[in-house]
Amino acid sequence: MIRRLFYMALGAYLAVWVMRKLQSLRPDHVARRAADRAVTFADQLRGFAEDVRRLSASRETELRAGFGLDSVERTSAERTSADATTLSRHDDVKDGR
């Protein structure tokens, strides 16, 4: 008697479990889960991009301070052709000059 009750309870549990799994495979459920995961992924990607921008800006500030480039913050539009040739020799920090 106990054995039959156990197998009947096990069968009922498995039937409910299978029904729930089959319901989760319906197209509207799959689409909703995919959309939720895409939104979550986009939020994580946006957070990662913000971290990269923030850290790269701080690193650039450190490097500019380390190489003494804070005094030379003019854009290329402000430079004249003669001024650009004289500054190009001084801006090239990779050669150590």
C-alpha positions as a Markdown table, in Angstrom:
| # | Residue | x | y | z |
|---|---|---|---|---|
| 1 | Met | 0.0 | 0.0 | 0.0 |
| 2 | Ile | 2.8 | 2.5 | 0.9 |
| 3 | Arg | 4.7 | 1.5 | -2.2 |
| 4 | Arg | 1.6 | 2.4 | -4.4 |
| 5 | Leu | 1.1 | 5.7 | -2.6 |
| 6 | Phe | 4.8 | 6.5 | -3.1 |
| 7 | Tyr | 4.7 | 5.8 | -6.9 |
| 8 | Met | 1.4 | 7.7 | -7.3 |
| 9 | Ala | 2.9 | 10.7 | -5.5 |
| 10 | Leu | 6.1 | 10.4 | -7.6 |
| 11 | Gly | 4.0 | 10.2 | -10.8 |
| 12 | Ala | 1.9 | 13.3 | -9.8 |
| 13 | Tyr | 5.1 | 15.2 | -9.1 |
| 14 | Leu | 6.6 | 14.2 | -12.4 |
| 15 | Ala | 3.4 | 15.1 | -14.2 |
| 16 | Val | 3.4 | 18.6 | -12.7 |
| 17 | Trp | 7.1 | 19.1 | -13.4 |
| 18 | Val | 6.7 | 18.0 | -17.0 |
| 19 | Met | 3.7 | 20.3 | -17.5 |
| 20 | Arg | 5.6 | 23.3 | -16.1 |
| 21 | Lys | 8.5 | 22.5 | -18.3 |
| 22 | Leu | 6.3 | 22.3 | -21.4 |
| 23 | Gln | 4.5 | 25.5 | -20.5 |
| 24 | Ser | 7.9 | 27.3 | -20.2 |
| 25 | Leu | 8.6 | 26.3 | -23.8 |
| 26 | Arg | 5.6 | 28.1 | -25.2 |
| 27 | Pro | 6.6 | 30.8 | -27.7 |
| 28 | Asp | 5.4 | 33.8 | -25.6 |
| 29 | His | 7.3 | 32.5 | -22.5 |
| 30 | Val | 10.5 | 32.0 | -24.6 |
| 31 | Ala | 10.2 | 35.4 | -26.1 |
| 32 | Arg | 9.6 | 37.1 | -22.7 |
| 33 | Arg | 12.7 | 35.3 | -21.2 |
| 34 | Ala | 14.8 | 36.2 | -24.2 |
| 35 | Ala | 13.8 | 39.9 | -24.0 |
| 36 | Asp | 14.5 | 40.0 | -20.3 |
| 37 | Arg | 17.9 | 38.4 | -20.7 |
| 38 | Ala | 18.7 | 40.9 | -23.6 |
| 39 | Val | 17.7 | 43.8 | -21.4 |
| 40 | Thr | 19.9 | 42.5 | -18.5 |
| 41 | Phe | 22.8 | 41.9 | -20.9 |
| 42 | Ala | 22.4 | 45.5 | -22.3 |
| 43 | Asp | 22.4 | 46.9 | -18.8 |
| 44 | Gln | 25.6 | 45.0 | -17.9 |
| 45 | Leu | 27.2 | 46.1 | -21.1 |
| 46 | Arg | 26.3 | 49.7 | -20.4 |
| 47 | Gly | 27.8 | 49.4 | -17.0 |
| 48 | Phe | 31.0 | 47.9 | -18.4 |
| 49 | Ala | 31.3 | 50.7 | -20.9 |
| 50 | Glu | 30.8 | 53.3 | -18.2 |
| 51 | Asp | 33.6 | 51.7 | -16.1 |
| 52 | Val | 35.9 | 51.6 | -19.1 |
| 53 | Arg | 35.3 | 55.3 | -19.9 |
| 54 | Arg | 35.8 | 56.3 | -16.3 |
| 55 | Leu | 39.0 | 54.3 | -15.8 |
| 56 | Ser | 40.5 | 55.3 | -19.1 |
| 57 | Ala | 39.8 | 59.0 | -18.3 |
| 58 | Ser | 41.5 | 58.6 | -14.9 |
| 59 | Arg | 44.5 | 56.8 | -16.5 |
| 60 | Glu | 44.8 | 59.4 | -19.2 |
| 61 | Thr | 44.9 | 62.1 | -16.5 |
| 62 | Glu | 47.6 | 60.2 | -14.7 |
| 63 | Leu | 49.7 | 59.8 | -17.8 |
| 64 | Arg | 49.3 | 63.4 | -18.8 |
| 65 | Ala | 50.4 | 64.5 | -15.4 |
| 66 | Gly | 53.3 | 62.1 | -15.5 |
| 67 | Phe | 54.6 | 63.3 | -18.8 |
| 68 | Gly | 53.8 | 66.9 | -18.2 |
| 69 | Leu | 51.3 | 67.2 | -21.0 |
| 70 | Asp | 48.8 | 69.2 | -19.0 |
| 71 | Ser | 50.3 | 72.5 | -20.2 |
| 72 | Val | 49.8 | 71.5 | -23.9 |
| 73 | Glu | 46.0 | 71.2 | -24.2 |
| 74 | Arg | 45.3 | 73.0 | -27.4 |
| 75 | Thr | 43.4 | 71.3 | -30.1 |
| 76 | Ser | 44.7 | 70.7 | -33.6 |
| 77 | Ala | 42.1 | 73.3 | -34.9 |
| 78 | Glu | 43.8 | 76.0 | -32.9 |
| 79 | Arg | 47.3 | 75.3 | -34.2 |
| 80 | Thr | 48.6 | 77.0 | -37.3 |
| 81 | Ser | 50.8 | 75.1 | -39.7 |
| 82 | Ala | 54.0 | 76.8 | -38.4 |
| 83 | Asp | 53.0 | 76.3 | -34.8 |
| 84 | Ala | 52.1 | 72.6 | -35.5 |
| 85 | Thr | 55.6 | 71.9 | -36.9 |
| 86 | Thr | 57.3 | 73.3 | -33.8 |
| 87 | Leu | 55.0 | 71.6 | -31.4 |
| 88 | Ser | 55.2 | 68.2 | -33.2 |
| 89 | Arg | 58.8 | 67.9 | -32.1 |
| 90 | His | 57.9 | 68.6 | -28.5 |
| 91 | Asp | 54.7 | 66.6 | -28.3 |
| 92 | Asp | 56.3 | 63.3 | -29.3 |
| 93 | Val | 56.9 | 61.8 | -25.9 |
| 94 | Lys | 57.4 | 58.2 | -27.2 |
| 95 | Asp | 61.0 | 59.2 | -28.3 |
| 96 | Gly | 61.8 | 60.6 | -24.8 |
| 97 | Arg | 62.3 | 64.2 | -25.9 |
